Amino acid sequence: MQDLLRRYGTGLTGAFILLTAFWLLVLIVLPNLYLLENSFRPYLPRADMGGPLDTYSLNNYAKILTGDSPTEVFGFTVVLPVHVKSFVLTVGYSAFVTLISFALAYPLAYYLAKVVQPKSLPTLFLLLFVPLWVSEVLRSFAWFIILSLKGPLNFTLLGLGIIDEPIRWIAGYQSIVIGLVYTYVLFMLFPIYNAIQSLDTNQIEAAEDLGSPWWRTHWRVILPHAKPGIASGAVMVFMLSAGSLLVPVLLGSTDSNWFTQVIQQWMFEAQDWNTGSAYAFILLILCTVFVSLVMRVFRVKLSDIAK
Amino acid sequence: MHKTRNFLFHLYMALFLFYLLAPLAVMGGAAFNDSRFPSILPWRGFTTTWFSQLLADGRMWNAFVNTVLVALAVVAVSVPIGTAAAILINSITGRVRTVLYGLMVAPILAPGAVIGISTLLFWNQFSVPAGLHLSVLGQVSYIAAFVMLLVLARLQSFDMALEEAALDLGASHGMVLRRILLPHLYPAIGAGAAIAFFQSIENFNVTLFTRGNADTLTVYVFSKVRTGITPTINALALIMIGVTLMGAVVYELRRRRLERLRGE
């Protein structure tokens, strides 16, 4: 601090502090405090705001527990409130998307870091980057076309005689999972690639020379080294999936209801911003818990994840 | 042994690239198909109607202008904020730094819907109605973090002795910043501005909750897909992909030329 003052003087240092304070307070901290405060207040007509009815309560949060929806899980019937079910499914499917992305990305990250000729890397990366530059809306839209009942996928499969009837791809949650994996798999690939790339190839060769089978080399040498990358990728993919609104709306079916869709319904269809903020806050807590969990399990710091 | 392994890896790489790029090709191809529903199969004949329909669509042009204006505003606000925050945090150590750093990075990880809703509610308290100005503020809250991270990384390679020397030689504080620190940071600031611009164009979640009745391109495409979908969206997609691809190729060619020059 003293150092800043000496180098840039009071005026400039003050400007730095003001800009940073504006960002942290006005754009981040205060809005979130308002979100929290609003989530405890009832949804009232404008005239009643600040009146005797305007008291703090947990009613908005309690709304998540209303409206039972029986669900069959592995032959057992579980009765869950509608929105709890949507929350649980969102978490579950986001974790599933994260796992699939890891399974798809890990071999590729290893290939890019250790197998491929370094000469062809720039071209490969250029090709890999193309989808990232295409906006998320368009990427989900592409799958909307591909998966539609009369779309190219069914047309091809029918033409090849693999199926006799067109498959309804956009059903349940499967189309959402397909769309999310496609949209976010690269966020898993690049951090893992960066991590594996920093591993000394001699270590892999040493393991092989000492007779380690390929799977043990991966399990004992490469995977542990790639841990920060995996943590970073997992956090990104999980958060983006759980927080995604586009993909579930575009690729969702009538049976699916992502948690962000529930929030959007409270905000725009019911116009009940207070309950909307309670639900948004629940989502925020989920994300905080998930990030801290990953940081704990993988023993990484926030600065490792946010690279 | 290694040969089969490598073959499998190459095959996997090719399949993965196909998986990534084929959907984009399908989407682009459908822009030329003379079919009311966007698809490439069955092929009903080549047409450019969808492009002329797109160009005649006033709402699209309006959304396009909005998108660019919002992106420019986001760059204009987030670059100074991100740079100032990076300089500030670089001179702090200890617990305060950890807390501030956490606060700055947190919005990158927070869901866009939460950022959008909190921005909307906060400004609503001061009777600021929803609109694109709120979208700008909401987007800046997390995009400034990207700028901060880039500038902070660049600051690590900065030699503070240069500033000391300038001060000793009688430079004013403003001069030290303008002539010594900022020129060193320009590459990071430039990259930050580019990232901020593209992040803003891509943004959907924050914009959806804060936009009021205004459209940006992402929101426009989104509402089109939900209401009446025609291949005009594919035409728009193809144009957008074309522009980004051209940018990418130009960048890559420039990079290769620079590399060759450096090699000589």
Contacts between the chains, C-beta under 8 A, distances in Angstrom:
chain1	res1	chain2	res2	distance
A	1	B	91	6.3
A	1	B	92	6.7
A	3	B	91	5.3
A	4	B	87	7.5
A	4	B	88	7.2
A	4	B	91	4.7
A	6	B	167	7.8
A	7	B	160	7.7
A	7	B	163	5.3
A	7	B	164	8.0
A	7	B	167	6.9
A	7	B	173	7.1
A	7	B	176	6.2
A	8	B	173	4.9
A	8	B	176	6.7
A	8	B	177	5.9
A	9	B	172	7.9
A	9	B	173	3.5
A	9	B	174	7.9
A	11	B	173	7.1
A	12	B	173	5.6
A	12	B	174	6.9
A	12	B	177	6.0
A	15	B	84	6.9
A	16	B	84	4.2
A	16	B	85	7.8
A	16	B	87	5.6
A	16	B	88	4.9
A	17	B	88	6.5
A	19	B	80	5.9
A	19	B	81	5.0
A	19	B	84	3.9
A	19	B	85	7.0
A	20	B	81	7.1
A	20	B	84	5.6
A	20	B	85	4.4
A	20	B	88	5.2
A	20	B	89	7.9
A	20	B	100	8.0
A	22	B	81	7.0
A	23	B	81	4.7
A	23	B	85	6.3
A	23	B	104	7.6
A	23	B	140	7.5
A	23	B	141	7.2
A	23	B	144	5.5
A	24	B	85	8.0
A	24	B	100	7.3
A	24	B	103	5.5
A	24	B	104	7.0
A	27	B	119	7.7
A	27	B	137	6.1
A	27	B	138	7.9
A	27	B	140	6.2
A	27	B	141	3.9
A	27	B	144	7.8
A	28	B	103	6.3
A	28	B	106	7.3
A	28	B	107	5.9
A	28	B	141	5.5
A	29	B	103	7.1
A	30	B	122	6.0
A	31	B	115	7.9
A	31	B	118	3.8
A	31	B	119	5.3
A	31	B	121	7.0
A	31	B	122	3.8
A	31	B	141	7.7
A	32	B	114	7.9
A	32	B	118	5.1
A	34	B	118	6.5
A	34	B	121	5.1
A	34	B	122	4.6
A	34	B	125	6.4
A	35	B	114	7.3
A	35	B	117	6.4
A	35	B	118	4.0
A	35	B	121	5.8
A	35	B	122	7.7
A	38	B	121	5.3
A	104	B	16	7.3
A	107	B	9	7.3
A	107	B	12	6.2
A	108	B	12	6.8
A	108	B	13	6.6
A	108	B	16	5.8
A	111	B	9	4.6
A	111	B	12	7.0
A	111	B	13	6.0
A	115	B	6	6.3
A	115	B	9	5.2
A	116	B	9	7.8
A	116	B	13	7.5
A	122	B	252	6.8
A	122	B	255	7.4
A	122	B	256	7.5
A	123	B	252	8.0
A	124	B	13	7.3
A	124	B	17	7.9
A	126	B	248	6.0
A	126	B	249	7.9
A	126	B	252	5.3
A	127	B	17	5.7
A	127	B	20	7.6
A	127	B	21	7.0
A	128	B	17	7.4
A	128	B	20	6.9
A	129	B	248	6.7
A	130	B	20	7.4
A	130	B	21	6.6
A	130	B	24	7.2
A	130	B	241	7.9
A	130	B	244	7.4
A	130	B	245	6.6
A	130	B	248	6.7
A	131	B	20	5.1
A	131	B	21	7.3
A	131	B	24	6.6
A	133	B	198	7.4
A	133	B	244	4.1
A	133	B	245	7.9
A	133	B	247	7.6
A	133	B	248	6.6
A	134	B	24	6.2
A	134	B	237	7.7
A	134	B	240	6.9
A	134	B	241	5.5
A	134	B	244	6.5
A	135	B	201	6.9
A	135	B	202	4.7
A	135	B	204	7.9
A	135	B	217	7.7
A	135	B	218	6.0
A	135	B	240	7.0
A	136	B	202	6.2
A	136	B	204	6.3
A	136	B	218	7.6
A	137	B	204	6.2
A	137	B	218	4.8
A	137	B	221	4.7
A	137	B	222	5.7
A	137	B	225	7.9
A	138	B	27	6.7
A	138	B	221	6.8
A	138	B	237	4.7
A	138	B	240	6.7
A	138	B	241	7.5
A	139	B	23	7.2
A	139	B	24	7.8
A	141	B	27	6.6
A	141	B	221	6.7
A	141	B	225	5.8
A	141	B	233	6.5
A	141	B	237	6.8
A	142	B	23	3.8
A	142	B	24	6.1
A	142	B	26	6.2
A	142	B	27	4.1
A	142	B	237	7.7
A	143	B	23	6.1
A	144	B	225	6.5
A	145	B	26	6.2
A	145	B	27	6.2
A	145	B	30	6.2
A	145	B	38	5.4
A	145	B	39	5.9
A	145	B	234	7.9
A	146	B	23	5.9
A	146	B	26	5.9
A	148	B	37	7.6
A	148	B	39	7.2
A	150	B	37	6.9
A	150	B	39	6.6
A	151	B	39	5.5
A	151	B	41	7.8
A	152	B	26	5.7
A	152	B	39	6.0
A	152	B	40	5.6
A	152	B	41	4.6
A	155	B	39	7.7
A	155	B	41	4.1
A	155	B	42	6.8
A	156	B	41	6.9
A	182	B	19	7.6
A	182	B	20	7.8
A	182	B	23	7.0
A	186	B	20	7.9
A	214	B	5	7.9
A	235	B	109	6.8
A	239	B	109	5.5
A	239	B	111	6.8
A	242	B	111	6.8
A	243	B	110	7.8
A	243	B	111	2.9
A	243	B	112	6.0
A	243	B	113	6.2
A	243	B	114	7.6
A	243	B	205	6.8
A	244	B	205	7.8
A	245	B	112	7.6
A	245	B	113	6.0
A	245	B	204	7.1
A	245	B	205	5.5
A	245	B	208	6.8
A	246	B	204	5.4
A	246	B	205	7.7
A	246	B	222	6.6
A	249	B	222	7.5
A	249	B	226	7.2
A	250	B	222	7.4
A	250	B	225	5.8
A	250	B	226	7.7
A	260	B	111	7.1
A	260	B	113	5.2
A	260	B	205	7.9
A	263	B	113	5.7
A	263	B	117	7.4
A	264	B	113	7.3
A	264	B	208	7.7
A	267	B	117	6.6
A	267	B	209	6.7
A	273	B	117	7.6
A	273	B	120	7.7
A	273	B	121	6.3
A	273	B	124	7.9
A	276	B	117	6.2
A	277	B	117	6.0
A	277	B	118	7.6
A	277	B	121	6.2
A	280	B	111	7.9
A	280	B	113	6.2
A	280	B	114	4.8
A	280	B	117	4.7
A	280	B	118	7.3
A	281	B	114	7.7
A	283	B	111	5.6
A	283	B	113	7.0
A	283	B	114	6.0
A	284	B	110	6.3
A	284	B	111	7.0
A	284	B	114	4.9
A	287	B	109	6.4
A	287	B	110	6.4
A	287	B	111	6.2
A	291	B	109	5.9
A	302	B	101	7.2
A	302	B	102	5.9
A	302	B	105	6.1
A	303	B	101	6.9
A	303	B	105	7.7
A	305	B	109	7.6
A	306	B	105	4.4
A	306	B	108	6.0
A	306	B	109	7.4
A	306	B	145	7.7
A	306	B	149	6.7
A	307	B	149	7.6
